[in-house]
């Protein structure tokens, strides 16, 4: 499954949730790699990896942003998200919270703009 050509995110919808780029090769949504992708771009997130010596992919993810807690974990191959939303809506909500946070936090602002994500107004 090709990731977004602009920001590198796994495709959750036909239009990239992170940077609003239209995916030309989109066929179906995928959440594989979503937590890895988020952990890589959000240094404040707490992430735990699976696999040998914890070098595998991210299994659990947690981030406090904009007064909310966002969490995700893979269990038996299924992605469970908190708050309970489908992946696309959860990510949209996370980006709204990060945009709110970015207003008063230069580190968050840098992390978001460096990732190529579109801030929400
Ligand atoms: Zn993108």
Boltz pocket constraint, residues with backbone or C-beta under 6 A from the ligand:
constraints:
  - pocket:
      binder: B
      contacts: [[A, 4], [A, 5], [A, 6], [A, 7], [A, 8], [A, 9], [A, 16], [A, 17], [A, 18], [A, 19], [A, 20], [A, 21], [A, 116]]
      max_distance: 6.0
